[in-house]
Structure formats: structure tokens, C-alpha cells
Amino acid sequence: MAQISGAVDLSQLAHAPVAGGVYVTEVTEATFEAIVRKSIQYPIVVEFYSAQAPESAQMGQVLSGLANAAGGSWLLARMNVDAAPQIVQALQIRAVPMVVGVLNGQLVPLWQGSMAQEDAAKVIAELLKMAAGNGILGKAESQAAPADAEPEEAEDSRYAAAYDAMAREDYLGAKAEFETLLAQDPADTLAKIGKAQAGLLSRVASLDPAQVMAHVNHHDAQADEILDAADLEVATGQVEQGFARLTTAIAGSSGEERERLRLRVLELFDTQDPSDKIVLTARRNLATALF
């Protein structure tokens, strides 16, 4: 996975699971590492705040609204710096509110102080583009849970080996781990998405994007070139374009070539939330192309 320019490695900070609201969760020094680990799957936005800073309450409301409206595209983690002196020292936090992104275990500075909702949404949209460009394509799980629910530490641990392999860029190893989980529970949506994402990243890791796109756009592309181009588009956040490339090629193909293209687009569908509008539209377009 590509290294994020200007990022800071956070892998040495604390250990434990978290719980919280819908797509908003409170974290402490003890639970911060759990959030960092989840940034391998999907983008995290961390808001450092203090009850003693008047701007913090308003910023928290803005970010919470954006996070819940995004429906899992990213998770908001809120940390009270008054109770987190080690984190304050480690990250050299001098004023709050301070907002950072976390992608693949690395910190990406976003802004300090208050910011209007519209401007905050634009900054976070850029973070999501960066996430897609680094192959971070998952969706955050809802943090809502019954008051008497037990923490889901055991369930989280089931994915640890797969996510560790993803962090090491051992995508084939991660795919094998997700396949093991699916053999145990074929209805495991997270494992299905993880397997598809690991497969995608293993395919694009050795590709030269400029060369692939130049070939596919400047002559009658062969199936292999179309498949590589679509993989790159989906892996870099151009999901709609990648799906469209494949469904268009399917409509103009037949036989074994059509079947290869069909199987690939189905695999790429699995890298996304199945309820995503782009996926639903692409499935309809696929049906039209086939019939």
C-alpha cells in the first residue's frame, strides 16, 4: 500500500477496544490503538477536544453530524485531551479543537481551531480521496449498541490476522485469512469485502498506472488491459469509472472474454458496501449489458 506523504506513524500508542455512538465514538489513551488499527479498513477522523475550550462543543456537533450523515464512509473518534496527557505529549497538541485523519495507521493533519460545516466537509472529502488512493475502501461499522451489550472484543480479534497482513502489504496472505473466515461464516460481510479488497490490492500492487492507462486509452484494448485499468480505477477511488469500463466492455464482448470481464466486475462489486448507490446502478448496467 502506498505510503501517505507527510504522515506520522502512530503504531506505538496504547492497546484496547472501543465502543460509542452511531458513527461517532469516544476514545481514551487506553483505546486509541484500536482506532488506529481500524484505519487499515476505513478512514478515521480524530477530534481532540476539551470541555475547557468553548469552540470544542460546536466543532464536535459539526463533525458528529457529518460523520453520521456519511453513513460509515468514515468514523469520528473524539478524544478529551484533559484525560489524555500521554497522547497530548506524543502528538505535541498545543491547542484544541484539533482535527486529524488516520489512514493505514498514519496520522494526516487536517486543521486546528473551529471550521464551518461546509469547509470541514470539503477537507474530509479530500481525506476520503486520499484513502481511496491508498486502497482503503471499507466502511465503518455502526457504533450503536444496546446499553447492556457486551464489548465485541472477540469478534474484532477474528479479523486481526487479516488486517495485520494488510498492514504488511501481504495481500495474498490477507486474502487467505479472509477466506478462512468466510469458510466459517459465508454470511460475514466484512470478511467478504476484505477478501475482495485484498485481491484487488494484490493485483494492482505491481502495475504501472501511467502505462496501463496509456495503453487502454490509445488503442483497441484487450481484455487484460481493460481488467487492469478497471482495477486501478476502483483502487484509486474512481469506482464508478471502473465499473462503467467493465460493463461497457462486457456489452461489446462474447464468449470466454465476456465471462472474464463479468467475473471481475462481480469481484469488484464486493470491494464496496453492497447498498452503495454506485454498486446498485452498476449492477443494473451489468444486467443490461448481459441481456
C-alpha positions as CSV (number, residue, x, y, z in Angstrom):
1,M,0.0,0.0,0.0
2,A,1.3,3.4,-0.9
3,Q,2.9,5.4,1.9
4,I,1.0,8.6,2.7
5,S,3.0,11.7,2.2
6,G,3.7,13.7,5.4
7,A,2.1,11.1,7.7
8,V,3.3,10.2,11.2
9,D,3.4,6.6,12.4
10,L,1.1,6.1,15.3
11,S,1.6,2.3,15.7
12,Q,3.4,2.6,19.1
13,L,0.4,4.1,21.0
14,A,-1.7,2.1,23.5
15,H,-4.0,-1.1,23.3
16,A,-7.7,-2.0,23.7
17,P,-11.2,-2.0,22.0
18,V,-13.7,0.9,21.8
19,A,-17.5,1.5,21.9
20,G,-19.6,4.5,21.3
21,G,-22.4,6.2,19.3
22,V,-23.6,5.7,15.7
23,Y,-20.5,6.7,13.6
24,V,-19.0,8.6,16.5
25,T,-17.0,7.1,19.3
26,E,-15.2,8.4,22.4
27,V,-11.6,7.2,22.8
28,T,-9.1,7.3,25.6
29,E,-5.4,6.7,25.8
30,A,-6.2,3.0,26.5
31,T,-8.4,2.6,23.5
32,F,-6.6,4.8,20.9
33,E,-4.6,1.9,19.4
34,A,-7.9,0.1,18.5
35,I,-8.9,3.1,16.4
36,V,-5.5,3.3,14.7
37,R,-5.9,-0.4,13.7
38,K,-9.3,0.2,12.2
39,S,-7.8,2.9,9.9
40,I,-6.5,-0.1,7.8
41,Q,-10.1,-0.8,6.9
42,Y,-11.6,2.7,6.6
43,P,-10.8,6.4,7.2
44,I,-10.8,7.7,10.8
45,V,-11.2,11.4,11.8
46,V,-9.9,12.1,15.3
47,E,-11.2,15.2,17.1
48,F,-9.1,16.3,20.1
49,Y,-11.2,18.5,22.3
50,S,-11.5,19.9,25.8
51,A,-14.5,20.9,27.9
52,Q,-12.5,24.0,28.8
53,A,-12.3,25.1,25.2
54,P,-15.6,26.8,24.1
55,E,-15.0,26.1,20.4
56,S,-14.8,22.3,21.1
57,A,-18.6,21.8,21.6
58,Q,-19.6,23.4,18.3
59,M,-16.8,21.6,16.4
60,G,-18.0,18.3,17.9
61,Q,-21.5,18.9,16.8
62,V,-20.4,19.7,13.3
63,L,-18.2,16.7,13.0
64,S,-20.7,14.3,14.6
65,G,-23.4,15.5,12.1
66,L,-21.0,14.9,9.2
67,A,-19.9,11.5,10.4
68,N,-23.5,10.2,10.9
69,A,-24.6,11.7,7.6
70,A,-21.7,9.9,5.8
71,G,-23.2,6.6,6.9
72,G,-19.9,4.8,7.5
73,S,-17.6,6.3,4.9
74,W,-15.5,7.4,7.9
75,L,-15.6,7.1,11.7
76,L,-15.3,10.1,14.0
77,A,-13.2,9.4,17.1
78,R,-13.4,12.1,19.9
79,M,-10.7,12.3,22.5
80,N,-10.8,14.5,25.6
81,V,-7.2,15.8,25.9
82,D,-7.8,16.7,29.6
83,A,-7.7,13.0,30.3
84,A,-5.0,12.0,27.8
85,P,-1.7,13.6,28.8
86,Q,0.4,11.0,27.1
87,I,-1.3,11.5,23.8
88,V,-1.0,15.3,24.1
89,Q,2.7,14.9,24.7
90,A,3.3,12.3,22.0
91,L,1.4,14.4,19.3
92,Q,2.5,17.8,20.7
93,I,-1.1,19.1,20.8
94,R,-0.9,22.7,21.8
95,A,-4.5,23.9,21.2
96,V,-7.9,22.4,20.7
97,P,-10.0,21.6,18.9
98,M,-7.6,19.9,16.7
99,V,-8.7,17.5,13.9
100,V,-6.6,14.9,12.2
101,G,-7.2,12.0,9.9
102,V,-5.8,8.4,10.3
103,L,-5.2,6.2,7.3
104,N,-3.5,2.9,7.4
105,G,-2.2,3.6,10.9
106,Q,-0.7,7.0,10.0
107,L,-1.8,10.5,11.1
108,V,-2.7,13.1,8.5
109,P,-3.1,16.7,9.9
110,L,-6.4,18.3,8.8
111,W,-7.0,21.6,10.8
112,Q,-6.8,23.3,14.2
113,G,-9.5,25.5,15.7
114,S,-13.1,25.9,14.6
115,M,-14.3,25.4,11.0
116,A,-17.6,25.9,9.2
117,Q,-19.5,22.7,8.3
118,E,-19.2,23.3,4.6
119,D,-15.4,23.8,4.8
120,A,-15.0,20.8,7.1
121,A,-16.9,18.6,4.7
122,K,-14.6,19.6,1.9
123,V,-11.5,18.8,3.9
124,I,-12.8,15.4,4.9
125,A,-13.8,14.7,1.2
126,E,-10.1,15.2,0.3
127,L,-9.2,12.8,3.1
128,L,-11.5,10.2,1.6
129,K,-9.9,10.6,-1.8
130,M,-6.5,10.0,-0.2
131,A,-7.9,6.9,1.5
132,A,-9.2,5.6,-1.8
133,G,-5.9,6.2,-3.5
134,N,-4.2,4.1,-0.8
135,G,-6.7,1.2,-1.2
136,I,-8.6,2.0,2.0
137,L,-12.1,1.2,0.6
138,G,-14.1,-0.2,3.6
139,K,-17.0,1.2,5.5
140,A,-17.1,1.9,9.3
141,E,-19.4,-0.3,11.4
142,S,-22.1,1.5,13.3
143,Q,-21.0,2.1,16.9
144,A,-24.6,1.9,18.2
145,A,-25.2,-0.9,20.6
146,P,-27.7,-1.7,23.4
147,A,-26.8,-0.3,26.8
148,D,-26.3,-3.9,28.2
149,A,-24.4,-5.2,25.2
150,E,-21.0,-6.8,25.8
151,P,-18.0,-5.4,24.1
152,E,-17.3,-7.2,20.8
153,E,-13.6,-7.8,21.5
154,A,-13.8,-11.5,20.4
155,E,-15.4,-10.5,17.0
156,D,-12.7,-7.8,16.4
157,S,-10.0,-10.3,17.1
158,R,-11.2,-12.6,14.4
159,Y,-10.0,-10.1,11.8
160,A,-6.7,-9.3,13.5
161,A,-4.6,-11.7,11.4
162,A,-6.1,-10.5,8.1
163,Y,-5.7,-6.8,9.0
164,D,-2.1,-7.3,10.2
165,A,-1.4,-9.0,6.8
166,M,-2.9,-6.0,5.0
167,A,-0.8,-3.6,7.0
168,R,2.3,-5.6,6.0
169,E,1.1,-5.4,2.3
170,D,0.8,-9.2,2.3
171,Y,-2.4,-9.0,0.3
172,L,-2.4,-12.7,-0.7
173,G,-1.9,-13.6,3.0
174,A,-4.8,-11.3,4.0
175,K,-7.0,-12.8,1.3
176,A,-6.3,-16.3,2.6
177,E,-7.2,-15.2,6.2
178,F,-10.5,-13.7,4.9
179,E,-11.2,-16.9,3.0
180,T,-10.8,-18.8,6.2
181,L,-13.3,-16.5,8.0
182,L,-15.8,-16.9,5.1
183,A,-15.4,-20.7,5.3
184,Q,-16.5,-20.5,8.9
185,D,-19.3,-17.9,8.2
186,P,-20.3,-17.4,4.5
187,A,-22.5,-14.5,5.5
188,D,-19.6,-12.5,7.1
189,T,-19.9,-9.2,5.1
190,L,-16.7,-7.7,6.5
191,A,-14.7,-10.8,5.5
192,K,-16.3,-10.8,2.0
193,I,-15.4,-7.1,1.5
194,G,-11.9,-7.7,3.0
195,K,-11.2,-10.7,0.7
196,A,-12.2,-8.7,-2.4
197,Q,-10.1,-5.6,-1.3
198,A,-7.1,-7.8,-0.6
199,G,-7.5,-9.4,-4.0
200,L,-7.7,-6.1,-5.7
201,L,-4.7,-4.7,-3.9
202,S,-2.6,-7.8,-4.8
203,R,-3.4,-7.3,-8.5
204,V,-2.7,-3.5,-8.6
205,A,0.5,-3.6,-6.5
206,S,2.8,-4.4,-9.4
207,L,1.0,-2.3,-12.1
208,D,2.4,0.9,-13.6
209,P,-0.7,3.1,-13.6
210,A,0.6,5.5,-16.3
211,Q,1.5,2.7,-18.6
212,V,-1.8,0.8,-18.1
213,M,-4.0,3.8,-18.7
214,A,-1.9,4.9,-21.7
215,H,-2.4,1.5,-23.4
216,V,-6.0,1.1,-22.6
217,N,-6.9,4.6,-23.8
218,H,-4.9,4.8,-27.0
219,H,-5.7,1.6,-28.9
220,D,-8.2,-1.2,-29.1
221,A,-7.7,-2.6,-25.6
222,Q,-7.5,-6.3,-25.0
223,A,-9.3,-7.9,-22.0
224,D,-6.2,-8.0,-19.8
225,E,-5.7,-4.3,-20.3
226,I,-9.3,-3.5,-19.6
227,L,-9.2,-5.6,-16.4
228,D,-6.0,-3.8,-15.2
229,A,-7.4,-0.4,-15.9
230,A,-10.7,-1.1,-14.1
231,D,-8.8,-2.5,-11.1
232,L,-6.7,0.7,-10.9
233,E,-9.7,2.9,-11.2
234,V,-11.5,1.2,-8.4
235,A,-8.4,1.0,-6.2
236,T,-7.8,4.8,-6.6
237,G,-11.4,5.8,-5.8
238,Q,-12.7,6.1,-9.4
239,V,-15.2,3.3,-8.6
240,E,-17.9,4.5,-10.9
241,Q,-15.5,4.8,-13.9
242,G,-14.1,1.3,-13.2
243,F,-17.5,-0.3,-13.2
244,A,-18.5,1.6,-16.3
245,R,-15.4,0.5,-18.2
246,L,-16.1,-3.1,-17.5
247,T,-19.8,-3.1,-18.2
248,T,-19.2,-1.3,-21.5
249,A,-16.6,-3.9,-22.4
250,I,-19.0,-6.7,-21.5
251,A,-21.6,-5.3,-23.8
252,G,-19.2,-5.5,-26.7
253,S,-17.7,-8.9,-26.0
254,S,-18.7,-12.5,-26.1
255,G,-17.6,-16.0,-25.0
256,E,-14.7,-16.5,-22.7
257,E,-13.7,-12.8,-22.8
258,R,-17.1,-11.7,-21.6
259,E,-17.1,-14.2,-18.8
260,R,-13.7,-13.0,-17.6
261,L,-15.0,-9.4,-17.6
262,R,-18.2,-10.4,-15.9
263,L,-16.4,-12.3,-13.1
264,R,-14.1,-9.3,-12.5
265,V,-16.8,-6.8,-12.2
266,L,-18.6,-9.0,-9.7
267,E,-15.5,-9.3,-7.6
268,L,-15.0,-5.5,-7.7
269,F,-18.6,-5.1,-6.6
270,D,-17.6,-7.0,-3.4
271,T,-15.0,-4.4,-2.5
272,Q,-17.8,-1.9,-1.8
273,D,-20.8,-1.6,0.5
274,P,-23.4,-3.7,-1.3
275,S,-26.0,-1.0,-0.6
276,D,-23.9,1.8,-2.2
277,K,-25.8,3.6,-4.9
278,I,-22.9,3.2,-7.3
279,V,-22.9,-0.5,-6.9
280,L,-26.7,-0.8,-7.3
281,T,-26.5,1.3,-10.5
282,A,-23.6,-0.7,-11.9
283,R,-25.5,-4.0,-11.2
284,R,-28.4,-2.7,-13.3
285,N,-26.0,-1.7,-16.0
286,L,-24.4,-5.1,-15.9
287,A,-27.7,-6.8,-16.4
288,T,-28.4,-4.6,-19.4
289,A,-25.0,-5.3,-20.9
290,L,-25.5,-9.1,-20.5
291,F,-29.1,-9.3,-21.7
